[in-house]
Amino acid sequence: RAARAELVGARVGRAGATGLLGAMAASLPLTNTLAGRRAAARQQQREGTRQCMRGLVRGCAVVGGIVLCAALLAAALMALVNVASGGSARSVQSISSVRDLQEVLAEDTRVVAGMAERLFDTSLLGLPGATTSEEDGAVIAAKLHFVFSTDCRPFQHWQSVALIGSARLVGQRGHFTRIVSDCPDEAAKQRVLIINQPRDGLTTVFAPKLRDSYPQQNRPDGLTHWLQNADPPIQDDVILVVLDPDQMFMKPLTQIEALERPATLKHWSEDRTVAVPGKPVGQGYGIGGFAKYVSICEELWGKDSSEGCQAAVRREAEENEYMVRHYSVGAPYMMAAGDMGKLAPLWSTLTPLVHAREPSIMADMWAYSMAAAHLGLEHDRVENLAISDPLGVPRNARAGGSHKGSIEGWQWIDDAYLDESAPLGAQHPCRCHTPVHSTDPSAELPTLMHYCATYKIFHDGPDKPFTFGTSKYRMPDDRILDCAHPLLAEPWAPSPPGVDILAYNTADRWAKYMHPGFPHVDRMPREAFSACQVVLMWNMAFTDHKRTFCPDGFNANKTYYLMAL
């Protein structure tokens, strides 16, 4: 019964079978120590069973039979005890070959599992939150320091809550520092301290507002202030991961080569995926080079062909894609603290100069790249650390192919989730009503969801048309975290009975959004995925926050629309 129950779980939720496959391959060298491999193997077994339990709950929610659900859950609990006590997953014995298991993985049950997380709280079973071994977790916690800058407005406080909530969801290790600028009074400072703690802690640092400029100026100014005044000082070899506040974790970041490699996407195979002193790593962005601003470098450092900023522009003329490879990058930036201590003051100086030439929201990104070039800090570029722009490149663009644009981590989403017949099509967040995420750093997923864009879902039914959209700029900034304020309406909430919210493929509704040469059929699936993913992750983070800071209860109704229908 336990074996059959686990197999049902695997069929209902592919992630369960993936976990079992991980248990079968538990001897793979995920870490460099025997103890680490054994710990990882035990964790993979537990994770496989946990995912099977989720699958069973999803199946029960669909079947609705109380007796059947009770029998299945009891059987699976027996299997859980077996695995937790060190025994092997019995369902593995009922599968004669990996090929059989692959057939199970490919089976598409079209199960909608919207109540899984609420019906079954895996924390009750005492399962650990992260799939890295204790040894690796300790290394990550000591090695990585996440930092992000915000101002004091509610607009960036709820984003901070969402960022930290997602880190808690995936079990991210490493300390976090939030640098807050421009707080008008002590009451405002106290409000930004109302936030949960990630696994290894969160420190909030208040930085003075040094100048009136555009909002992104707070990042280089805040980093400079923090690094120059940190007590105790940040050690030079600690790897700083500089995030944007409007990013959320879909899986943990480790900066351990063996754990990062399986899901790495990069155009240049020889580039590193792990930052070290003198060699930073960044997510690829489509900002291009900074040749149009080279005169700023000439004014600051004089006309000198050996100066790093000017040398990079010259080398771009000689070596095609040199700046695209090494300086067309953005958050997350990963750089040794010693290097960032030198770069941040230059970044702070260059940002208003670039912004004065071109008042673009990306001025600080070009300024960062110019400061890095001046110091000779060539970045290795990876693509899998974030997704944000559905229009980035067509779905057939691949890392390492002829297209060297910013493909982001869409390759992992395009192939696995977007089409209903895809291997994980049933786990699309618009179908299963659960955000795509993992506690496994090796999972083939983007690391971060960067919700800097507006996402929309259209449905063109003749009798039941509707539009659902989401944007951070539509959030009720000063109310969304209030205990009495409802959570966000989720994308299927406005859908009339019998209407599939993903049946949006009517070309005329999308004509005005089409990019020249970019078919609407490429944009639509990504945009729908993003809309569902972001709203679900926001609601999970806001719920996590309110459970902590609303002792008398909170409004859990999901009725607030960011965009009117």
Salt bridges, closest charged atoms under 4 A:
GLU47 OE2 - ARG50 NH2 2.74
GLU107 OE1 - ARG11 NE 3.92
ASP108 OD2 - ARG110 NH1 2.07
GLU117 OE2 - ARG54 NH2 3.42
ASP151 OD2 - ARG153 NE 2.64
ASP182 OD2 - LYS209 NZ 3.57
ASP200 OD2 - ARG173 NE 2.80
ASP212 OD1 - LYS209 NZ 3.31
ASP221 OD1 - ARG211 NH2 3.18
ASP244 OD1 - ARG219 NH1 2.46
ASP244 OD2 - HIS450 NE2 3.44
ASP246 OD1 - HIS450 NE2 3.02
ASP246 OD2 - LYS472 NZ 2.64
GLU257 OE2 - ARG261 NE 3.72
GLU270 OE2 - ARG325 NH2 3.42
ASP271 OD1 - ARG325 NH2 2.59
GLU299 OE2 - ARG357 NH2 2.97
GLU307 OE2 - HIS374 ND1 2.68
GLU318 OE2 - ARG314 NE 3.98
GLU319 OE1 - ARG315 NE 2.99
GLU358 OE1 - LYS292 NZ 3.12
ASP364 OD2 - ARG219 NH2 2.71
GLU378 OE1 - LYS279 NZ 3.67
GLU378 OE2 - ARG315 NH1 3.38
ASP380 OD1 - LYS279 NZ 3.64
GLU383 OE2 - HIS267 NE2 3.80
GLU383 OE2 - ARG381 NE 2.59
ASP414 OD2 - ARG526 NH2 2.76
ASP415 OD1 - ARG398 NH2 2.70
ASP419 OD2 - ARG395 NH2 3.23
GLU420 OE2 - ARG110 NE 3.43
ASP460 OD1 - ARG509 NH1 2.69
ASP478 OD1 - ARG479 NH1 3.73
GLU490 OE2 - LYS558 NZ 3.00
GLU527 OE1 - ARG523 NE 2.37
ASP544 OD2 - ARG168 NE 2.68
